[in-house]
Amino acid sequence: MAGRVFVHIGLPKTGTSYLQAIAWPGRAQLRDSGLLLPGARKSDHLFASMIVRDDPGVTRRGAGASEAWSRIRADVAAFEGDALISHEFFCAASADQAQRMVAQLVPAEVHVILTSRDPLGLLTSSWQESLKNKATTPLSDYGRTESDDPRDVWDWRSLDLGLVLDRWSPAVPPERLHLIAPPATGAPRDELWERFCTVLGIASDTCDTTRGFANASMGVAEAETLRRINERLKGFNTARARGVWLRSFLADERLVPRRGERFLPASDQVEDARLRGARAVAKIRAAAYDVIGDVDLLLVPDDLPQRRHPESVTDTEVADVALDLVATLLGDLQRRSERTSAPADPPTRLARLRQAIKGV
């Protein structure tokens, strides 16, 4: 049985993808260092989070998804060393679900790791992530609720650090709850990984950190364009389709590189985020958690730069982004058809171009 199990529960949009993109390719090196990433593959940790949160949607995730939590627990039970379970959606679990998860990992000594970020940054980043998952909710209507449903992950339920601490802190002793504060602006790129390794007790050079990537943001006009595109989209109803085509192909690879203007939500949403940050910091200072970094960086600054709101984006700006996008996509199709087409008579080339278009 593993001696210690570290359960990294998020929060979402706090560098979790960056950390996982380093850890999973370095899985063999981590195991050689005494740290196991259990399960058959990375997606098992997502599926496990769904099982822990009693999300019946896991049955639609393909063969073997419903057994992911059992596989992870079996791997942990068979390993002599430490283990790491990491997915940002665990944080949405209820208090009962969190305690049940910890109990199912005993007799290992269970530690909970929370990566964090100021609530205002979380609000705007998570709204963008929702757009990459085909959402159409305007920013002015986003983040107005605190759901009671553990299946809801794009909600203050999983974005408010104080609410997450309320549910998860009773599951382990305070010294086994490790809170990693966000690195300061301008800190080295791998600072978050180094802090993560400090908690895990491994050397930071165990894995190749160049594999990690930071999720970049869309500009205000690009985000509003994607939101309006989503209103007209047909299909793309599976997690895989949204991940491949909306998140990666359209948003990350074609809209993000435009490097558009940054933005802020409405003033009342800013103030709500500021209050949530202050409550979380007060809760942390009153407890005996293991804190790595400066918790003051979880506070929303009193003075913020002047930035636009997505509602200020004009139809002309959306049309400009959309026209550039069409031109980019046509170029993509042309290059793809040239790669897949060999010299042939005109009807064959036309047929192959049509097939390439269908593939996209």
N, C-alpha and C positions, 0 to 999 in steps of 0.2 A: 504493500500500500504506500502511495506517495506520502512523504512526511508532511509537506505543506502543499496546499492548493491555493493559488492566487486567482481570484475571480475578478477580472477587469470588466466592470459593468458600464462603462461610458464615463461621462455623458456623451450623447451624440454631438458631432461637430466639434470635438475637442482634440483632434489629432488621432482618433482611434484608427482610421484607415491608414494613416502614416505609420503608426506602430505595427499594425498587422501586416503591412506591406514589407516591413523589415523582418518581422519574426517568422512568417510562414516560409519565405524562401530560405531562411536560415534554420529551418526546423531541425535538420540533422546536426548542425553545430550546437544548437541549444540542447539537444538531447545528450550530446557528448559532454556538455558542461553540467549535466544533471537536471535540466529543465525540460519537461515533456509538454508538447502541444498535443493533447489527446484528440482522438477522432480520426476518421479516414481522410478528411480534407477540411479546408477552412470553412466551407458552408455548413459543416456539422455544428459549428458554434452558433451560427444564426438559427439553425433548426432547433438546437437545444434551448435557445432563448425563447423560442415560440412554445416549446413543450413546457418549459418552466412556467411560462405565463398563460398556460392553458389556452393557447391559440389554435383552434381547430384547422386554421388555414395551412398548418404544416402537412396535412394529408394531401394537399394539392401540390406539394413541392417535389414530387417524384419519388421513385422507388428508394426505400431506405431512409427517407427523411424522418419518418416517425420514430425510428430507432436510434436517432443521433444521440440523444441524451444517455441512452443505455450504453452505446458504444463508448462515449466519453468516460462514463463512470467505470466501465470495465477496464479501459486503458489506464485510468488513474489507479485502480485497485491493483493492477499488475505491475506497476512501475515502482522502483525503489529510488526515490529522489523527490524533486518538486514538480509541480504541474502548473500550467497556465491555461485558463479558460478565458477567452476574450471576445465579447461582443457588446456593442453599445446599447442594444435593446434590452439587455438584462435589467437596466435601471428602471424600466417601467413596471417591473414586477410589484405586486402588492407586498405588504409586510409579511403576510402568511406565506406567500410564494417564496419570498427571500429566505425565510427561516426554514422552509421545507427543503429548498435547494441546498442550503448549508448542511442540514441534517443528513441529506442523502450523500454528502461527501465525507462525513465522519466515518472512521476515526482520524482522517487527515486533519491537520490544523488548517482551518480555512481563513484566508485573508481576503479582504475586499479592497480593490483598487478603484479609485475614482479620479479620472482626469477631468479637468474643469476649465471654465472660461467665463468671462463676464456675461451676464444674461442678455445684454443688448446685442453683442456679437452673436450669441447663440440664436436669438430671435431672427435676425436677418439671414444668417447662414442656413438655419433650418427651413426658413421660408423658401429660399432658393432650392434646397434639397427637395422640398415638396413639389416644386415646379418640375424638377428632373424626374419626378415620379408621376407626372401627368396631372398634377393638381391645377386648379383654376382659381383658387381663393386669392383675392387681392390682399396685399400686405396690410391694408387698413383693417381687414377682417380677420387677420391671422393672429394666433396667440391670445385669443380672448377667453380661453376656457382652461379649466383644470379638470381633466377627465378622471372618472373613477374606474375606467376600463384599462386593465393592464395591456390590452392589445393596441392601445393608442400610443404611438411613440413620437409623433410629431405634434406635441402638445406640451404645455408647461409641466405636465405630469413627469416628463422625462428631461425637460430643459431647466427646471427650477432645482438648483442644487439643494436648497433647503428641504424641498418636498421629498427628494430622493433620499436624503439623509434621514428624514423622519421614518421612512419605510425600511431602509437597509441597516441603519446603525444598530437596531436591537438584535440583529442576526449574529453579530460578532462582537467581542470585547473591543473597546475603543482603540486600544493600541494595535489592533489588527485591522483597523480601517485606515487605509493609506490614501491621503488626499494629495494629489499632485497639482499644485497651482500652475497657472499658465506662465510660460517664460515671458520675460519682459520684451517689449518691442525692440528689435535689433539684436536679440540674443542669437547665438549660433544656431544654425539650422537643426543640429542634432541634440540640442539641449533637452528637449522633451524625451527623446530616447534614452539619454544618459540618466535622467531622473527615474524613468521607468525601470532601468536596469538596477539602479540603486535599491529600489524596493524589492526587486526579484532576487537580488544578491548575485548577479552575474556581471562579468566584465562587459563594458559597452562595445568593445571591439569583437565580441563573439560573433556578431552578424555584420553583414555588409550594409551599412547605413545608406549607401547611394541608391539602394532599391526603394527607399522610402520616398513618398511624394506627399506634398501638401495639396489638399483640395483648393483650387482657385475659385474665385467668385466671378460671376457675370456682372456687367455694368447695369445701370438702372434701365436703359433702353433695351438692352439684350434680355434682361429678366422679364420685362413687361411683354416683349415680343414673344418669348417662349410661353408665357401665361396665355396669351391670345391664341397662339398656335394650338395649345392644349385644348382650347374650347372647340376647335374644329377637327381634332384628331379622331379618327375611327380606328378601332383595334388597339394594339399595344397594351393589352390588358393583363399580360403576365409580368411577373417580376423580372424575368430574363429579358423580355422584349423591351421593357422600360429601361432596364440597366444598359443594354447594348445600344439601343437606338436613341433614346431621349437623353439619358445621362451622359454616356460616353461619346457617341457619334455626333449628336447635335449640340449639347450644352458644353461639355468639357473640351471637345476638339474643334468646334467651330464658332461658338458664341463667346466663350471665355477668352480666347486669344485676341479678341477685338479690344480688350482692356478698356472697357467703358467706364463711365463715371460711377463712383461709389454712392451709396444712398443711405438714408435713415428712415425709420418708420415715423408715424405721427408723434407729436409731443407727448400725448397721454400714454402712448405705448413706451416711449423712452422713460417716462417717469415710473411706470409700472415696473420696467426692467431694473431701474435704479433701486426701487424699494425691495425687489426680490434679491438683488445682490447684497444689499445691506443686511437683510434678515439672514441670509446664508452665512455671511461673514461673522455676524454676532453669534450664530449657532456654533460655528467652528471654534471661535475663541472661547466659548463656554465649555467646550468638550476637551477630551484628552486624545483626540485623533493624532495619528502620525502625519504631520503636514510637511510636505516638501515644497519649498518656495514661499513666495510672498502672497498671502491671502488678500492683501489690499488690491492686488491686480484683478480680483473678482468684483470689485466695485466699479460701477459705471461712473466715469468722470463727471464732475459738475459742469465743466466746459467742454462742449463738443463742437467739432467743425461744422460749418454750414454745408449741408448736403441736400440734394433733391429727394423727393418722395416719388415712388413709382407712378402715383396718380398724376404727376406733372408731365409725364411722357406724352408727347403729342402723336397724332396719327402719322404725321410726316416723319417723325423719328422712327416709328415702328416700320413704316414703309421703307425707309432707308436701310434699316437692319435687314428686313425681309428681302429686299432686292439684292443686297450683298450676299445674303445667304443663298438665294437662288443661283447667283453667279458662281459661288463657291461649290455648290452641289453639282452644277453642270460640269464644272472642271473635274470634280471627283468622279463623276460618271464617265467622262471621256477617258480619264487616265485608267479607270478600271476596265473599260471596254478594250483599250489598247493592250492592257496586260493579258487579257483573257482571250483576245482574238488573234488568230494566225492569219496570214495572207490567204484570201479566198475570194470567191466571186461575190459580187455585191449582195445577192439575197442572203448568203450565209453570214456575211458581216452584219447585216441588218438583224438577222435572227439572233445572233450572239449579243448584240447591243440590247435587244429587247429582253433577253434572258438576264443580262447584267442588271438592267433596271428593275426587273422583278426581284432579283436577289437583294437589292437595296431596299 
